[in-house]
Amino acid sequence: MFKCVKVQESRYQEDCEDKNTMLRSINRVCGHKAYLLEPYVTSINISCNYTVAQSNVNIQKLPRLPVPKLSDTLAKYLDTVRPFLNDEEFAKTSSLVKDFEKGSGQQLQVLLEKRSQEHLNWLEDWWLNTAYLEYRDPVVVYSSPGLVFPFRKFETQNDQLHYAAKTLLAALEYKSLIDNDQIPVDMMGKSPLDMAQYKKIFGTCRIPHEKRDKLSFNTNSKHVTVIHNNHIFHVDLTGEDNLILNEGQIVEQLKKVIDLSKTTTNEGIGILTSENRDSWAQAYQLLAQDKTNRESLADIEKSLVVLCLDGAVDLWKCKDANARRNLAGAQTIHGGGSTSNGGNRWFDKTVQFIVGADGVTGLTYEHSPAEGQPIAVLTDFIIKYIEENKAPKSTSSSPRQPTLLKFNVNGEVKSMIEKAKNNLDSLVQNLQLNCFQYDKYGKNFIKTQKLSPDSYLQMAMQLAFYRLHKVPGAHYESAATRMYVGGRTETIRSCSIESIKFAKTMLNPQTSPKEKISALKSAINSHKNYTVQALQGFGVDRHLLGLKLTAIANGVEIPKLYSDVGFTKSAHMRISTSQVACKCDGFMCYGPLVPDGYATCYNPRDNDINFATAAFVKHPDTDCDKYRNALEQSLQDMHDVLSKNVASKL
């Protein structure tokens, strides 16, 4: 029935001094984002006849996440900070690293190694809390990615509702595969990966609390939340006989939802989920004082997924394909603001599908319970399911009626809703997107040069940034560490001494093609080597984070290393990147990590590359349009120098 393609882990980075900046920099839509690194992960194949493939890896048989040697991490750390420091700064950083290694670092290393013996994964709980649940900025733009499906052209409302019904049926079938352990085990070479995250994407919801949110898991739920014109409904996907509704029956349920919500409510509760987490927690507590509100909130939290039936956004009036991509990307990230579909959301839900009246389709993904691989597989599964026009094997004869979820909203909550509208609109206005398809070549050409497509594109971004700003750009992508029990990610620091030498060499008109190619290959090899280490859990960032959290947990003073210029500069990730490698013409998008940064999500296909870039409008140093131009020029220059080299050998 369905063949999944290789997918790539999303990208994270952590540990800036300002806590929200730190949390923002490790909490990324997108994932988001989080896909396994090609070419190190084998394809996931789901055949027509689903068979149980050893899908339950016994977690006791998976190795534990290692604690790297302190000396190895610090040596690697010095290599990664060198591009950002002058000689005087590097001498100071080197001295601090030496003091740390001989002093408090040893004590913290012992404590961290002790923790690793007491936990199956020494990082797992810390990571969930620090990277996600304690993150206080809105999940919108800063954390949750949007994923745009291939465009549809709905001629009628009926077309929209049939597509929505098929999406829900596909999601149900995918969940059934997960529940019955029929998802083949993901493999990294010969190593099985931890599959626990697959169990966490359906029925999961993030619950706002002051200081630290919580996750609610409801895997046995039988209903979905449907939102239309900001009104929220309970819709059962099974009948009173517990059989699944067929497509036509679900369409009838959705028609009833629309009939009951023909006008947009200005008191839509959903927009509160776009707020700062502490602000939303305060509003949540006020709402929960009322019994009806508590029941409605619980109903949403227990649902399998959210389905957003959006209003039209004039998709087909856009001047070209790129404009349509930008519009659709914005809808999946933030809904376009309070006057568009921004209130037609529940951003706390792990998966909310978006089906717009004029063909914007996709999903928004709340990242805390899992990385993006299950979401990526789900996306391709849905698209294939719809193309094949499948239907459930048995259907119900007794569908239940949809129910409007009621909320009693007092004056204080109304004020909070108005504030949330203003804050979301400010976010929307500040986010610049440039989503485009580079069609000059794709990964096939890169492979003919015997180069890694991912490393090649990472170096293209390094070159583009240096071309624009003439300074090194701290740059992350992340590697999956799911070969270990409870593994999530490790950061690949893509900016290196070699990548900066490559950028300078490419931009120097006096260097020869041979020198340019040599610099490119050296930068790619450096990136590949770091990637292999990161996949094995031997990067820099998670270990340093673990040592810092160990200090905090044990009342030890945080070492000066963490406030040093080397640390702050190398952790200020101005380039945040994520490869989402899928065969369909879809793409993922999300906001930058830092005010003066760029987000770059990319999908390299055989003969083209889909890019989704983002920057903040208010910062004078960044501009998506200029970044796109620089990226396209870099790709062209790299192609030309390699092609001329081949031609010269003929």
C-alpha positions as CSV (number, residue, x, y, z in Angstrom):
1,M,0.0,0.0,0.0
2,F,2.6,2.5,0.9
3,K,6.4,3.0,0.7
4,C,7.9,5.5,3.0
5,V,11.0,7.4,1.9
6,K,14.1,8.2,3.9
7,V,13.5,11.0,6.2
8,Q,15.7,13.4,8.2
9,E,15.9,14.4,11.8
10,S,14.9,17.9,12.7
11,R,17.4,20.3,14.1
12,Y,18.0,21.6,17.7
13,Q,20.5,23.4,19.7
14,E,20.6,24.6,23.3
15,D,22.2,26.5,26.1
16,C,22.2,30.3,25.6
17,E,22.3,32.3,28.8
18,D,18.9,33.7,28.5
19,K,16.6,30.8,29.4
20,N,13.9,31.4,26.8
21,T,16.5,31.9,24.1
22,M,18.2,28.7,25.2
23,L,14.9,26.8,25.2
24,R,13.9,28.2,21.9
25,S,17.2,27.2,20.4
26,I,16.8,23.6,21.4
27,N,13.0,23.3,20.8
28,R,12.4,23.3,17.1
29,V,9.0,22.6,13.4
30,C,9.1,21.0,13.0
31,G,10.6,19.7,13.4
32,H,9.4,19.5,13.8
33,K,11.0,18.4,12.7
34,A,12.9,15.7,13.6
35,Y,13.8,13.3,10.9
36,L,16.5,10.6,10.6
37,L,19.7,11.7,8.8
38,E,20.1,10.4,5.2
39,P,22.1,8.5,4.2
40,Y,22.7,6.9,7.5
41,V,19.2,5.5,8.0
42,T,17.6,2.8,5.8
43,S,14.3,3.3,4.1
44,I,11.1,2.4,5.9
45,N,8.9,0.1,3.8
46,I,5.3,-0.7,4.5
47,S,4.0,-3.2,2.1
48,C,0.6,-3.8,0.7
49,N,-0.1,-6.6,3.1
50,Y,0.9,-5.4,6.5
51,T,2.8,-8.0,8.4
52,V,4.2,-7.8,11.9
53,A,7.8,-6.9,11.5
54,Q,9.8,-7.1,14.8
55,S,8.3,-3.8,15.7
56,N,8.7,-4.1,19.4
57,V,12.3,-3.6,20.1
58,N,12.9,-4.7,23.7
59,I,14.2,-1.5,25.3
60,Q,16.4,-3.6,27.5
61,K,18.3,-4.8,24.4
62,L,18.9,-1.3,23.2
63,P,22.1,0.3,24.6
64,R,21.9,3.2,27.0
65,L,22.9,6.7,25.9
66,P,26.6,7.0,26.7
67,V,28.2,9.8,28.6
68,P,31.2,10.9,26.4
69,K,34.6,11.3,27.9
70,L,35.0,14.8,29.2
71,S,38.3,15.4,27.4
72,D,36.9,14.3,24.1
73,T,33.9,16.6,24.4
74,L,36.0,19.6,25.4
75,A,38.5,19.1,22.6
76,K,35.7,18.9,20.1
77,Y,34.1,22.0,21.7
78,L,37.2,24.0,21.1
79,D,37.2,23.1,17.5
80,T,33.6,24.2,17.1
81,V,34.0,27.6,18.7
82,R,37.2,28.5,16.9
83,P,35.5,30.0,13.8
84,F,33.7,32.6,16.0
85,L,36.6,33.9,18.1
86,N,39.7,36.1,17.5
87,D,43.0,34.9,18.9
88,E,42.6,36.7,22.2
89,E,39.0,35.4,22.7
90,F,40.1,31.8,21.8
91,A,43.0,32.0,24.3
92,K,40.6,32.9,27.0
93,T,38.1,30.2,26.1
94,S,40.9,27.6,25.9
95,S,42.1,28.6,29.4
96,L,38.5,28.3,30.8
97,V,38.1,24.9,29.1
98,K,41.4,23.8,30.7
99,D,40.3,25.0,34.1
100,F,36.9,23.3,33.7
101,E,38.5,20.0,32.7
102,K,40.8,19.9,35.7
103,G,38.3,21.4,38.2
104,S,34.5,21.4,38.5
105,G,34.1,19.5,35.2
106,Q,35.6,16.3,36.8
107,Q,33.2,16.5,39.7
108,L,30.2,17.1,37.4
109,Q,31.3,14.3,35.1
110,V,31.4,11.8,38.0
111,L,27.9,12.9,39.0
112,L,26.6,12.6,35.5
113,E,28.1,9.1,35.1
114,K,26.3,8.1,38.3
115,R,23.0,9.4,36.9
116,S,23.5,7.4,33.8
117,Q,23.8,4.3,35.9
118,E,20.5,5.1,37.6
119,H,18.4,5.9,34.5
120,L,17.9,4.0,31.2
121,N,18.6,7.4,29.5
122,W,20.3,10.0,31.6
123,L,19.1,12.8,29.3
124,E,15.5,11.8,28.5
125,D,13.6,13.5,31.4
126,W,15.9,16.5,31.5
127,W,15.5,17.0,27.7
128,L,11.7,16.7,27.8
129,N,11.4,19.3,30.6
130,T,14.2,21.7,29.6
131,A,13.8,21.6,25.8
132,Y,10.0,21.6,25.7
133,L,7.8,21.7,28.8
134,E,9.6,24.5,30.5
135,Y,9.8,26.6,27.3
136,R,7.6,29.7,28.0
137,D,7.5,31.4,24.6
138,P,4.5,30.5,22.4
139,V,4.8,27.2,20.6
140,V,3.5,29.0,17.5
141,V,6.4,30.2,15.2
142,Y,9.0,29.5,17.9
143,S,8.5,25.7,18.3
144,S,5.8,24.0,16.3
145,P,6.5,23.4,12.6
146,G,3.9,23.5,9.9
147,L,3.9,20.8,7.2
148,V,2.3,21.7,3.9
149,F,0.8,18.8,1.8
150,P,0.6,19.0,-2.0
151,F,-1.9,21.6,-3.1
152,R,-5.5,20.6,-3.8
153,K,-8.0,22.6,-5.8
154,F,-11.4,22.2,-4.1
155,E,-14.2,23.3,-6.4
156,T,-16.9,22.8,-3.7
157,Q,-17.3,22.5,0.0
158,N,-18.1,18.8,-0.6
159,D,-14.6,18.4,-2.1
160,Q,-13.1,19.9,1.1
161,L,-15.1,17.6,3.4
162,H,-14.3,14.4,1.4
163,Y,-10.6,15.2,1.6
164,A,-10.9,15.9,5.3
165,A,-12.8,12.6,5.8
166,K,-10.1,10.6,3.9
167,T,-7.4,12.3,6.0
168,L,-9.1,11.2,9.2
169,L,-9.6,7.6,7.9
170,A,-5.9,7.5,6.9
171,A,-4.9,8.6,10.3
172,L,-7.0,6.0,11.9
173,E,-5.5,3.2,9.8
174,Y,-2.0,4.5,10.6
175,K,-2.9,4.5,14.3
176,S,-4.1,0.9,14.0
177,L,-0.7,-0.1,12.6
178,I,1.0,1.5,15.5
179,D,-1.4,-0.1,18.1
180,N,-0.9,-3.5,16.5
181,D,2.9,-3.2,16.3
182,Q,2.8,-3.4,12.5
183,I,5.1,-0.5,11.9
184,P,8.5,-2.0,10.9
185,V,11.3,-1.1,13.2
186,D,13.4,1.9,12.0
187,M,16.9,0.9,11.4
188,M,20.2,2.8,11.3
189,G,22.4,0.4,9.3
190,K,22.0,-2.8,11.3
191,S,21.0,-1.1,14.5
192,P,17.3,-1.0,15.5
193,L,16.0,2.3,16.8
194,D,13.8,3.0,19.7
195,M,10.1,3.0,18.5
196,A,8.5,4.4,21.6
197,Q,7.7,7.8,20.1
198,Y,5.3,6.3,17.6
199,K,2.9,5.5,20.5
200,K,2.8,9.1,21.5
201,I,1.5,11.0,18.5
202,F,-2.2,10.2,18.8
203,G,-4.4,11.3,21.7
204,T,-1.6,13.4,23.1
205,C,-2.0,17.0,24.3
206,R,0.2,19.5,26.0
207,I,-1.5,21.0,29.1
208,P,-0.4,24.5,30.1
209,H,1.0,25.1,33.6
210,E,3.0,27.9,35.0
211,K,6.7,27.2,34.8
212,R,6.4,23.7,33.3
213,D,3.7,22.2,31.1
214,K,2.5,18.6,31.3
215,L,1.6,16.0,28.7
216,S,-1.6,14.1,28.6
217,F,-1.7,10.7,26.8
218,N,-5.0,9.3,25.7
219,T,-4.2,6.5,23.2
220,N,-7.6,4.8,23.4
221,S,-9.7,7.7,22.4
222,K,-12.3,7.2,19.6
223,H,-13.1,10.8,18.8
224,V,-11.5,13.8,17.1
225,T,-11.8,17.5,17.8
226,V,-13.1,19.5,14.8
227,I,-12.8,23.3,14.6
228,H,-14.8,25.4,12.2
229,N,-15.2,29.2,12.4
230,N,-13.5,29.0,15.8
231,H,-16.3,26.7,17.1
232,I,-15.0,23.5,18.6
233,F,-16.8,20.1,18.2
234,H,-16.6,16.6,19.5
235,V,-16.9,14.2,16.5
236,D,-16.9,10.4,16.9
237,L,-15.2,8.3,14.2
238,T,-17.0,5.2,15.4
239,G,-20.7,4.4,15.8
240,E,-22.6,3.0,18.7
241,D,-21.6,-0.4,17.5
242,N,-17.9,0.6,17.8
243,L,-17.3,0.2,14.0
244,I,-15.5,2.9,12.1
245,L,-17.6,5.3,10.1
246,N,-17.1,5.3,6.3
247,E,-16.1,8.3,4.3
248,G,-19.6,9.3,3.4
249,Q,-20.7,9.1,7.1
250,I,-17.8,11.2,8.2
251,V,-18.6,13.8,5.5
252,E,-22.2,14.0,6.9
253,Q,-20.8,14.5,10.4
254,L,-18.6,17.4,9.1
255,K,-21.6,18.9,7.2
256,K,-23.5,19.0,10.5
257,V,-20.5,20.7,12.1
258,I,-20.6,23.4,9.4
259,D,-24.3,23.8,9.8
260,L,-23.9,24.4,13.5
261,S,-21.1,27.0,13.0
262,K,-21.9,29.1,10.0
263,T,-20.7,32.3,11.6
264,T,-17.3,32.9,13.2
265,T,-17.2,33.4,16.9
266,N,-15.1,36.3,18.3
267,E,-14.8,34.4,21.6
268,G,-12.9,31.4,20.1
269,I,-11.0,29.7,22.9
270,G,-8.4,28.2,20.5
271,I,-6.5,31.4,20.0
272,L,-5.4,31.3,23.7
273,T,-3.2,28.3,22.8
274,S,-1.1,30.6,20.7
275,E,-0.1,32.6,23.8
276,N,3.0,32.7,26.0
277,R,2.8,29.5,28.0
278,D,2.4,31.2,31.4
279,S,-0.3,33.5,30.0
280,W,-2.2,30.6,28.6
281,A,-1.8,28.7,31.9
282,Q,-3.4,31.6,33.7
283,A,-6.3,31.6,31.3
284,Y,-6.6,27.8,31.5
285,Q,-6.9,28.0,35.2
286,L,-9.6,30.6,35.0
287,L,-11.6,28.5,32.4
288,A,-11.2,25.3,34.5
289,Q,-13.0,26.9,37.4
290,D,-16.2,26.3,35.5
291,K,-17.5,22.7,35.2
292,T,-18.7,23.0,31.6
293,N,-15.3,24.4,30.6
294,R,-13.4,21.7,32.4
295,E,-15.4,19.1,30.5
296,S,-14.8,20.8,27.2
297,L,-11.1,21.1,27.8
298,A,-10.9,17.5,28.8
299,D,-12.7,16.5,25.6
300,I,-10.2,18.3,23.4
301,E,-7.3,16.9,25.4
302,K,-8.5,13.3,25.0
303,S,-9.2,13.5,21.3
304,L,-7.1,11.6,18.8
305,V,-6.3,14.6,16.7
306,V,-7.6,18.0,15.8
307,L,-9.1,18.7,12.4
308,C,-9.2,22.4,11.4
309,L,-11.8,23.1,8.7
310,D,-10.4,26.5,7.6
311,G,-12.0,29.3,5.6
312,A,-10.7,30.3,2.2
313,V,-7.5,32.3,1.9
314,D,-7.6,33.1,-1.9
315,L,-4.9,30.5,-2.5
316,W,-5.5,30.3,-6.3
317,K,-5.4,34.1,-6.6
318,C,-1.7,34.1,-5.7
319,K,0.5,35.3,-8.5
320,D,2.7,32.2,-8.7
321,A,3.6,28.9,-7.1
322,N,6.0,30.5,-4.6
323,A,3.4,32.9,-3.4
324,R,1.0,29.9,-2.9
325,R,3.8,28.2,-1.0
326,N,4.3,31.2,1.3
327,L,0.6,31.5,2.0
328,A,0.2,27.8,2.7
329,G,3.3,27.7,4.9
330,A,1.9,30.6,7.0
331,Q,-1.4,28.9,7.4
332,T,0.2,25.8,8.8
333,I,2.6,27.7,11.1
334,H,0.2,30.2,12.6
335,G,-3.1,30.2,10.7
336,G,-2.6,33.7,9.3
337,G,-3.6,35.6,12.5
338,S,-6.8,36.4,14.3
339,T,-8.6,37.7,11.2
340,S,-7.8,34.6,9.2
341,N,-7.6,31.1,10.7
342,G,-5.4,31.7,13.7
343,G,-8.3,31.2,16.1
344,N,-9.3,28.0,14.3
345,R,-6.6,26.0,16.0
346,W,-5.7,24.1,19.2
347,F,-1.9,24.5,19.1
348,D,-1.4,22.2,22.2
349,K,-2.5,19.1,20.3
350,T,0.4,17.0,18.9
351,V,-1.3,16.6,15.5
352,Q,-3.8,19.0,14.0
353,F,-4.8,18.6,10.4
354,I,-5.6,21.6,8.3
355,V,-8.0,21.4,5.4
356,G,-8.8,24.8,3.9
357,A,-11.8,25.6,1.8
358,D,-9.7,26.4,-1.3
359,G,-7.0,23.8,-1.0
360,V,-4.5,24.6,1.7
361,T,-3.9,21.2,3.3
362,G,-1.3,20.1,5.9
363,L,-0.7,19.8,9.6
364,T,0.7,21.6,12.6
365,Y,2.8,19.6,14.9
366,E,3.5,20.2,18.6
367,H,6.9,18.8,19.2
368,S,7.2,17.8,22.8
369,P,6.2,14.1,22.9
370,A,8.1,12.9,19.9
371,E,10.5,13.7,17.0
372,G,9.1,14.3,13.6
373,Q,9.7,10.9,12.0
374,P,6.3,9.4,12.9
375,I,4.7,12.6,11.7
376,A,6.7,12.4,8.4
377,V,5.6,8.8,7.9
378,L,2.0,9.7,8.7
379,T,2.1,12.5,6.2
380,D,3.2,10.3,3.3
381,F,0.8,7.6,4.5
382,I,-2.1,10.0,4.3
383,I,-1.2,11.3,0.8
384,K,-0.9,7.7,-0.5
385,Y,-4.1,6.6,1.2
386,I,-6.0,9.5,-0.4
387,E,-4.5,8.7,-3.8
388,E,-5.5,5.1,-3.6
389,N,-9.0,6.0,-2.5
390,K,-9.0,3.4,0.2
391,A,-12.0,2.6,2.5
392,P,-12.3,0.9,5.9
393,K,-13.1,-2.9,5.8
394,S,-16.2,-2.6,7.9
395,T,-18.3,0.4,8.7
396,S,-20.8,1.5,11.3
397,S,-24.5,1.5,10.8
398,S,-25.1,3.8,13.8
399,P,-23.1,7.1,13.8
400,R,-23.3,9.4,16.7
401,Q,-24.1,13.1,16.3
402,P,-21.4,15.7,16.6
403,T,-21.5,17.8,19.8
404,L,-20.6,21.5,20.1
405,L,-18.2,22.0,23.0
406,K,-19.4,24.9,25.1
407,F,-17.3,27.4,27.0
408,N,-18.5,29.9,29.6
409,V,-16.3,32.9,29.1
410,N,-16.2,35.7,31.7
411,G,-14.9,39.3,31.2
412,E,-11.4,38.4,32.3
413,V,-11.0,35.6,29.8
414,K,-12.5,37.8,27.1
415,S,-9.7,40.3,27.8
416,M,-7.2,37.5,27.6
417,I,-8.6,36.4,24.2
418,E,-8.2,40.0,22.9
419,K,-4.7,40.1,24.1
420,A,-3.9,36.7,22.5
421,K,-5.3,38.0,19.2
422,N,-3.0,41.1,19.3
423,N,0.0,39.0,20.3
424,L,-0.6,36.4,17.5
425,D,-1.1,39.2,15.0
426,S,2.3,40.7,16.0
427,L,4.0,37.3,15.6
428,V,2.3,36.9,12.1
429,Q,3.4,40.3,11.0
430,N,7.0,39.7,12.2
431,L,7.5,36.4,10.3
432,Q,8.8,36.5,6.8
433,L,8.7,33.4,4.7
434,N,10.2,32.5,1.3
435,C,9.2,29.0,0.3
436,F,10.5,28.0,-3.1
437,Q,11.6,25.2,-5.4
438,Y,15.1,25.2,-6.7
439,D,14.8,23.4,-10.0
440,K,18.3,23.6,-11.5
441,Y,19.3,20.3,-10.1
442,G,18.6,18.0,-7.2
443,K,20.3,15.2,-5.2
444,N,21.0,13.1,-8.3
445,F,23.6,15.6,-9.5
446,I,25.2,15.7,-6.0
447,K,25.4,11.9,-5.9
448,T,27.1,11.8,-9.3
449,Q,29.9,13.8,-7.7
450,K,30.1,11.1,-5.0
451,L,29.2,13.7,-2.3
452,S,26.6,13.5,0.5
453,P,23.5,15.5,-0.5
454,D,22.9,16.6,3.1
455,S,26.4,17.7,3.8
456,Y,26.5,19.4,0.4
457,L,23.4,21.4,1.1
458,Q,24.6,22.3,4.6
459,M,27.7,23.8,3.0
460,A,25.5,25.7,0.5
461,M,23.8,27.3,3.5
462,Q,27.1,28.1,5.1
463,L,28.3,29.8,1.9
464,A,25.0,31.7,1.5
465,F,25.2,33.1,5.0
466,Y,28.9,34.1,4.6
467,R,28.1,35.7,1.2
468,L,25.5,37.9,2.9
469,H,27.0,38.7,6.3
470,K,30.8,38.2,5.8
471,V,31.0,36.5,9.2
472,P,30.7,32.8,10.3
473,G,27.1,31.8,11.1
474,A,26.5,29.4,14.0
475,H,24.5,26.6,12.4
476,Y,22.8,23.5,13.7
477,E,21.1,20.4,12.4
478,S,20.4,17.5,14.6
479,A,21.1,13.8,14.5
480,A,18.8,11.2,15.9
481,T,20.1,9.3,18.9
482,R,17.2,6.7,18.8
483,M,19.7,3.8,18.6
484,Y,19.7,4.3,22.4
485,V,16.8,3.7,24.8
486,G,14.7,6.9,25.0
487,G,17.1,8.7,22.5
488,R,16.0,12.0,21.0
489,T,18.6,14.2,19.3
490,E,22.2,15.4,19.3
491,T,23.3,18.6,17.6
492,I,25.5,18.7,14.5
493,R,27.5,21.9,14.6
494,S,27.7,22.6,10.8
495,C,29.8,25.7,11.1
496,S,33.4,24.6,11.2
497,I,36.9,25.9,10.4
498,E,36.6,23.9,7.2
499,S,33.2,25.4,6.2
500,I,34.5,29.0,6.7
501,K,37.6,28.2,4.7
502,F,35.3,26.8,1.9
503,A,33.1,30.0,1.9
504,K,36.1,32.3,1.7
505,T,37.7,30.2,-1.0
506,M,34.5,30.1,-3.1
507,L,34.1,33.9,-2.8
508,N,37.7,34.7,-3.7
509,P,38.0,35.3,-7.4
510,Q,41.7,34.6,-7.3
511,T,41.4,30.9,-6.2
512,S,41.4,28.2,-8.8
513,P,38.5,25.7,-9.4
514,K,40.8,23.0,-8.0
515,E,41.2,24.9,-4.8
516,K,37.5,25.5,-4.6
517,I,36.6,21.9,-5.0
518,S,39.3,20.8,-2.5
519,A,37.8,23.3,0.1
520,L,34.3,22.0,-0.6
521,K,35.2,18.4,-0.2
522,S,37.1,19.2,3.0
523,A,34.1,21.0,4.5
524,I,31.8,18.2,3.5
525,N,34.1,15.5,5.0
526,S,34.3,17.6,8.3
527,H,30.5,17.8,8.4
528,K,30.1,14.0,7.7
529,N,32.6,13.1,10.4
530,Y,30.8,15.2,13.0
531,T,27.5,13.7,11.9
532,V,28.7,10.2,12.5
533,Q,29.8,11.1,16.0
534,A,26.6,12.9,16.8
535,L,24.5,10.0,15.7
536,Q,26.4,7.9,18.2
537,G,25.7,10.4,21.0
538,F,29.2,11.9,20.9
539,G,28.5,15.5,20.0
540,V,29.2,18.5,22.1
541,D,25.9,20.0,23.1
542,R,24.0,17.3,24.9
543,H,27.0,16.4,27.1
544,L,27.6,20.1,28.0
545,L,23.9,20.5,28.7
546,G,24.0,17.4,31.0
547,L,26.9,18.8,32.9
548,K,25.2,22.1,33.4
549,L,22.0,20.5,34.5
550,T,24.0,18.3,36.9
551,A,25.5,21.4,38.5
552,I,22.0,22.9,38.9
553,A,20.5,19.6,40.3
554,N,23.4,19.3,42.9
555,G,23.6,22.9,43.9
556,V,27.0,23.4,42.3
557,E,27.9,26.8,40.9
558,I,27.5,26.9,37.1
559,P,31.0,27.0,35.7
560,K,32.2,30.1,33.9
561,L,32.5,28.1,30.7
562,Y,28.8,28.6,30.2
563,S,29.0,32.4,30.3
564,D,32.1,32.7,28.2
565,V,32.1,34.4,24.8
566,G,33.0,31.1,23.1
567,F,29.9,29.5,24.4
568,T,27.5,32.3,23.8
569,K,28.7,32.9,20.2
570,S,28.7,29.3,19.2
571,A,25.3,28.7,20.7
572,H,23.6,31.7,19.1
573,M,22.3,29.6,16.2
574,R,21.7,32.1,13.3
575,I,21.1,29.2,10.9
576,S,18.6,26.6,12.0
577,T,18.1,23.8,9.5
578,S,16.0,20.7,9.0
579,Q,15.9,18.2,6.1
580,V,12.5,16.7,5.5
581,A,13.2,14.2,2.7
582,C,9.9,13.0,1.1
583,K,9.0,12.2,-2.4
584,C,5.8,14.2,-2.5
585,D,5.9,17.9,-3.3
586,G,5.4,19.0,0.2
587,F,7.5,20.9,2.7
588,M,7.9,21.8,6.3
589,C,8.5,25.3,7.7
590,Y,9.0,27.1,11.0
591,G,10.4,30.2,12.5
592,P,14.1,31.2,13.3
593,L,15.7,30.4,16.6
594,V,17.1,33.8,17.2
595,P,16.1,37.4,16.3
596,D,18.9,37.8,13.7
597,G,18.7,34.2,12.3
598,Y,17.2,32.2,9.5
599,A,15.3,29.0,9.5
600,T,15.8,26.7,6.5
601,C,13.8,23.6,6.0
602,Y,14.6,21.6,2.8
603,N,13.5,18.6,0.9
604,P,16.1,17.4,-1.6
605,R,14.4,15.4,-4.4
606,D,16.0,13.7,-7.4
607,N,15.9,16.7,-9.7
608,D,14.9,19.7,-7.5
609,I,15.0,20.9,-4.0
610,N,12.1,22.4,-2.0
611,F,13.2,25.1,0.5
612,A,11.2,26.9,3.2
613,T,13.1,29.8,4.7
614,A,12.0,32.2,7.4
615,A,13.4,35.3,9.1
616,F,12.0,38.0,11.4
617,V,10.9,41.2,9.7
618,K,11.8,43.5,12.6
619,H,15.5,42.6,12.6
620,P,17.4,44.8,10.2
621,D,20.2,42.3,9.4
622,T,18.0,39.5,8.0
623,D,15.9,39.2,4.9
624,C,14.5,36.0,3.5
625,D,14.5,37.3,-0.1
626,K,18.2,38.1,0.1
627,Y,19.0,34.9,1.8
628,R,17.1,32.9,-0.9
629,N,19.1,34.7,-3.6
630,A,22.3,34.0,-1.9
631,L,21.4,30.4,-1.4
632,E,20.5,29.9,-5.1
633,Q,23.7,31.6,-6.1
634,S,25.7,29.3,-3.9
635,L,24.0,26.3,-5.3
636,Q,24.7,27.5,-8.8
637,D,28.4,28.3,-8.1
638,M,29.0,24.9,-6.4
639,H,27.4,23.2,-9.4
640,D,29.4,25.1,-11.9
641,V,32.8,24.5,-10.3
642,L,32.1,20.8,-10.0
643,S,30.7,20.5,-13.6
644,K,33.7,22.4,-15.0
645,N,36.0,20.0,-13.2
646,V,34.3,17.0,-14.7
647,A,34.4,18.6,-18.2
648,S,38.1,19.4,-17.9
649,K,38.8,15.7,-17.3
650,L,37.0,14.6,-20.5
